Structure formats: structure tokens, C-alpha cells
Amino acid sequence: MERKYREVGSSDVARAAIRLAISANMEEERAEKSRLLAEMGIRACGVDFGGDFLSSTIRIIERAIVAAKRENVILEQHNEVGGVAGATREALQQVSTKAMGLSVGGKIGIARYGTHLSVCVYFGVGLVHLNEVAIGLGHRAI
């Protein structure tokens, strides 16, 4: 696929993951995925999640892996699955102090171009009606 402008780097892939994670709905997510693929050749996907932070951590990582495989962002190879798992875990660690022991809900954005893979988690961290917002970003070269 011929790119329409400059070389795509890790910061472009990270930006793409963030854009997908903060997309407001499925329609906006689909439009963003189409634009990223057409303009830069970046493959991407997004997936929602929610629940208690501690008990949901493994499920969040699993959802990221399943979504990345389903949307052909990664192949069913141990290094690619491990890359998504590691980047997701890194992103979760960045927000863990804010979310520990609380309910979270939000979206995961995953983007890949060549060997660059970025995962962004966008959270609403809640306690009753007092919500905070947190974002974490992980990157792997696979």
C-alpha cells in the first residue's frame, strides 16, 4: 500500500491508539479506523471494558488480545499476542494508582504499523457519582 505522506513512526501509532480509545461511539471508531488505514496504513481496533479494576485486569488484557486478533491487527503468533498483552499491562500500570479498588469503565485502543504496536486504555474511574478520567499508553516493537 502506498502511503500518501511521510514515514509512519511510533509516535504516529501511539496517536492512533489514543484516537481510537477516546472515540465516542462505534461509528466514530469505524471512521477513524478507515482513515488511519487509508492515509497511513495503520491497522487498528477498539474494545470497551468495565468492572472492578483489580478483578478486571486479566479480562481487560484478554479483551485487548481477542480484539486485536479479530480485527487482524496481530497474527496468532506468540510474539504478537505477547506484544499486545505486554503493552496493555504497561498501560494499565500507568493508571493503577488512580484505579486501585475502584470501578472502571472505558475503552482500549490498539494500533499497529509494521513492528510498532501501541495500546491505549481510556478509563472512567468511579466511586458513586464522583468520576475521574485516566489514560495509559503502552508500546511494544514486535
C-alpha positions as CSV (number, residue, x, y, z in Angstrom):
1,M,0.0,0.0,0.0
2,E,1.4,3.4,-1.0
3,R,1.4,6.0,1.8
4,K,0.3,9.4,0.9
5,Y,2.8,11.3,3.1
6,R,5.8,10.9,5.4
7,E,7.1,7.7,7.1
8,V,4.9,6.4,9.9
9,G,6.7,6.1,13.3
10,S,6.0,5.0,16.8
11,S,4.5,8.4,17.8
12,D,2.0,8.2,14.9
13,V,1.0,4.7,16.0
14,A,0.6,5.9,19.6
15,R,-1.5,8.8,18.5
16,A,-3.7,6.4,16.5
17,A,-4.3,4.2,19.6
18,I,-5.2,7.2,21.6
19,R,-7.7,8.4,19.0
20,L,-9.4,5.1,19.0
21,A,-9.5,4.8,22.8
22,I,-11.2,8.3,23.1
23,S,-13.7,7.7,20.2
24,A,-17.2,8.4,21.5
25,N,-19.0,5.6,19.7
26,M,-18.7,2.7,17.2
27,E,-19.5,5.0,14.2
28,E,-16.6,7.3,15.1
29,E,-14.3,4.4,15.8
30,R,-15.1,2.9,12.3
31,A,-14.5,6.2,10.6
32,E,-11.2,6.6,12.4
33,K,-10.0,3.1,11.6
34,S,-10.8,3.6,7.9
35,R,-9.0,6.9,7.9
36,L,-5.9,5.5,9.6
37,L,-5.7,2.6,7.2
38,A,-6.3,4.7,4.1
39,E,-3.9,7.5,5.0
40,M,-1.1,5.8,6.8
41,G,-1.6,2.1,6.5
42,I,-2.1,1.7,10.3
43,R,-4.3,-1.2,11.4
44,A,-6.3,-0.5,14.5
45,C,-9.2,-1.6,16.7
46,G,-11.0,-0.6,19.8
47,V,-12.9,-2.5,22.5
48,D,-14.9,-1.5,25.6
49,F,-14.4,-2.8,29.1
50,G,-15.7,-2.3,32.6
51,G,-15.8,-3.6,36.2
52,D,-13.7,-3.6,39.3
53,F,-10.2,-2.7,38.4
54,L,-8.4,-5.4,40.3
55,S,-10.6,-8.3,39.2
56,S,-10.9,-6.9,35.7
57,T,-7.2,-6.6,34.9
58,I,-6.9,-10.0,33.3
59,R,-10.2,-9.7,31.4
60,I,-9.0,-6.3,30.0
61,I,-5.8,-7.8,28.7
62,E,-7.7,-10.8,27.3
63,R,-10.2,-8.4,25.6
64,A,-7.4,-6.5,24.0
65,I,-5.8,-9.7,22.6
66,V,-9.1,-11.0,21.3
67,A,-10.0,-7.7,19.6
68,A,-6.5,-7.3,18.0
69,K,-6.7,-10.9,16.6
70,R,-10.3,-10.4,15.4
71,E,-9.6,-7.2,13.6
72,N,-6.4,-8.5,12.0
73,V,-4.1,-6.1,13.9
74,I,-2.0,-9.0,15.0
75,L,-1.5,-12.6,13.9
76,E,-1.9,-15.7,16.1
77,Q,1.8,-15.8,17.0
78,H,3.2,-15.8,20.5
79,N,5.4,-12.7,19.9
80,E,2.4,-10.7,18.6
81,V,0.0,-11.9,21.3
82,G,2.7,-11.2,23.9
83,G,3.2,-7.7,22.5
84,V,-0.4,-6.8,22.9
85,A,-0.5,-8.3,26.4
86,G,2.7,-6.5,27.5
87,A,1.6,-3.1,26.1
88,T,-1.8,-3.4,27.7
89,R,-0.3,-4.3,31.0
90,E,2.1,-1.4,30.8
91,A,-0.8,1.0,30.0
92,L,-2.8,-0.4,33.0
93,Q,0.1,0.0,35.3
94,Q,0.2,3.7,34.5
95,V,-3.3,4.2,35.8
96,S,-3.3,1.6,38.6
97,T,-2.7,4.1,41.4
98,K,-5.8,6.0,40.4
99,A,-8.0,3.0,39.8
100,M,-7.0,0.6,42.6
101,G,-10.0,-0.8,44.4
102,L,-12.5,1.3,42.3
103,S,-14.8,0.6,39.4
104,V,-13.5,1.4,35.9
105,G,-15.1,1.6,32.5
106,G,-13.8,2.8,29.2
107,K,-12.2,1.8,26.0
108,I,-9.0,0.2,24.7
109,G,-7.4,1.5,21.5
110,I,-4.9,-0.7,19.7
111,A,-2.9,0.4,16.7
112,R,-0.1,-1.2,14.7
113,Y,2.1,-0.3,11.8
114,G,4.9,-2.7,10.9
115,T,6.8,-3.5,14.1
116,H,5.2,-0.7,16.1
117,L,2.3,-1.6,18.4
118,S,0.6,0.8,20.8
119,V,-2.2,0.2,23.3
120,C,-4.1,3.0,25.0
121,V,-6.5,2.5,27.9
122,Y,-9.0,5.3,28.5
123,F,-10.8,5.0,31.8
124,G,-13.6,6.5,33.8
125,V,-12.7,5.7,37.4
126,G,-15.7,5.9,39.6
127,L,-16.8,5.9,43.2
128,V,-20.5,6.5,43.4
129,H,-21.0,9.6,41.2
130,L,-17.5,11.0,41.6
131,N,-15.7,10.1,38.4
132,E,-12.1,10.7,37.3
133,V,-10.6,10.2,33.9
134,A,-7.3,8.4,33.4
135,I,-5.4,7.4,30.3
136,G,-2.4,5.0,30.0
137,L,-0.3,4.1,27.0
138,G,2.0,1.2,26.3
139,H,4.2,0.5,23.3
140,R,6.0,-2.6,22.0
141,A,8.1,-3.4,19.0
142,I,7.1,-6.8,17.6
